[in-house]
Amino acid sequence: MIMSWRSKLIKNVSTSKSNSTLNKQHRLVKLASHEILSVREAARTMFLQILDRIRSNDRISRSLLRLLEAKWDDSREFAQQVFNTQFTIEDWTPDVMVSICDSIRDDVRQFGRD
């Protein structure tokens, strides 16, 4: 069976043994700001695949908050939806909240206040 470029991208980023989870999430943030919609969609799929690891590692959670500052509305909306629905009150540590409230984007700071 021939794998699509999207499937290859998802498999490469999400299963690579040579990259730490932190490096993978940096890639995801970059992909979530890509100009091609299907690349952003693939990044969102990968993000959901590692959601449990994100929640269990505060350093990764804070770094992935940068998805809230992605340059595309669809990626920012996705991040807000996931953080609102998939994260518990315990996941919102003071460091995470400070990271959101220190954003350069007004809408992200408002999200933190809400």
Secondary structure as UniProt FT lines:
FT   HELIX           5..15
FT   HELIX           21..32
FT   HELIX           37..49
FT   HELIX           51..56
FT   HELIX           58..64
FT   HELIX           65..69
FT   HELIX           73..86
FT   HELIX           89..91
FT   HELIX           94..101
FT   HELIX           106..113
//
